[in-house]
Amino acid sequence: MELFISFIFLAFLSLVMLFLSWILGPSRKNPVKEKPFECGSPYLEERIKPFPSKYYTFALLFVLFDIEIAFFIPWAILWREGNKFFYLGVMFLFIFILAIGFIWAWKKGAMNWER
């Protein structure tokens, strides 16, 4: 029952926010904002400049290591409650695997901006 009431309240709150943005929002049309937008380039540009792949590689590495850091939180909770030596070994193994991946990416030149 509480879940249903929460959904009803959130639906009502969403409708109120939409209504307020419709009432209070700007009503002037902007011709620049009305134009189509395609992948960060002006619409129907003759040639779209290629985006270097090194940015994608670096972004993927950042996301990979950033998400892996999220595993430290449950580990810290388990550390306080359980067998400290076992969880310390698990975390050292986890960090070792991450370090191997980082070194492999470094050796492959994923962090090299001059390629």
C-alpha positions in Angstrom: 0.0 0.0 0.0 2.8 2.4 0.9 4.4 1.7 -2.5 1.2 2.5 -4.3 0.9 5.8 -2.4 4.5 6.6 -3.3 3.8 6.1 -7.0 0.7 8.2 -6.8 2.6 11.0 -5.0 5.5 10.8 -7.5 3.1 10.9 -10.5 1.3 13.9 -9.1 4.6 15.7 -8.3 5.8 15.0 -11.9 2.6 16.4 -13.4 2.9 19.5 -11.2 6.5 20.0 -12.3 5.6 19.6 -16.0 2.7 22.1 -15.6 4.9 24.6 -13.8 7.6 24.4 -16.4 4.9 24.9 -19.1 3.5 27.9 -17.3 6.8 29.5 -16.1 9.1 28.5 -19.0 10.1 30.8 -21.8 7.5 31.0 -24.6 9.7 32.8 -27.3 10.8 30.6 -30.1 14.5 30.6 -30.9 15.3 29.9 -34.6 18.8 28.5 -33.7 17.3 26.0 -31.3 14.6 25.0 -33.8 17.2 23.7 -36.3 18.0 20.0 -36.3 21.2 19.0 -34.5 23.3 16.0 -35.7 26.0 14.6 -33.5 27.5 17.9 -32.5 27.9 19.1 -36.1 25.9 21.8 -37.9 23.0 20.3 -39.9 24.0 19.0 -43.3 27.6 20.2 -43.1 29.6 19.1 -46.1 32.1 17.0 -44.1 31.8 15.9 -40.5 35.2 15.9 -38.9 36.2 12.5 -37.5 36.4 12.2 -33.7 39.7 10.7 -32.6 39.3 7.2 -31.2 41.8 8.0 -28.3 39.0 9.9 -26.6 36.7 6.8 -26.7 39.5 4.6 -25.4 40.3 6.9 -22.6 36.6 7.4 -21.7 36.1 3.6 -21.6 39.1 3.2 -19.3 37.9 5.9 -17.0 34.4 4.3 -16.8 36.0 0.9 -16.2 38.2 2.0 -13.3 35.5 4.4 -12.0 33.0 1.6 -11.8 35.5 -0.7 -10.2 36.0 1.8 -7.4 32.4 1.2 -6.5 33.3 -2.3 -5.3 35.3 -0.8 -2.5 32.1 0.3 -0.7 30.6 -3.2 -0.2 34.1 -4.5 0.6 34.4 -1.8 3.4 31.1 -2.9 4.8 32.1 -6.6 4.8 35.5 -5.7 6.3 33.8 -4.3 9.4 31.5 -7.3 9.9 33.5 -10.4 8.9 36.8 -12.2 8.6 39.3 -9.3 8.0 42.1 -11.4 6.6 39.9 -13.1 4.0 38.5 -9.8 2.8 41.9 -8.2 2.8 43.1 -11.1 0.5 40.1 -10.7 -1.8 40.7 -6.9 -2.1 44.4 -7.4 -2.8 43.5 -9.9 -5.5 40.9 -7.4 -6.9 43.5 -4.6 -6.9 46.1 -6.9 -8.5 43.7 -7.8 -11.4 43.0 -4.1 -11.9 46.7 -3.3 -11.9 47.3 -5.9 -14.5 44.6 -4.4 -16.7 46.0 -0.9 -16.1 49.5 -2.0 -17.0 48.2 -3.8 -20.1 46.4 -0.7 -21.3 49.4 1.4 -20.6 51.7 -0.9 -22.6 49.2 -0.9 -25.5 49.4 2.9 -25.6 45.8 3.6 -24.5 47.1 6.5 -22.4 49.4 7.9 -25.1 48.0 11.1 -26.6 50.6 11.4 -29.4 49.5 8.4 -31.4 
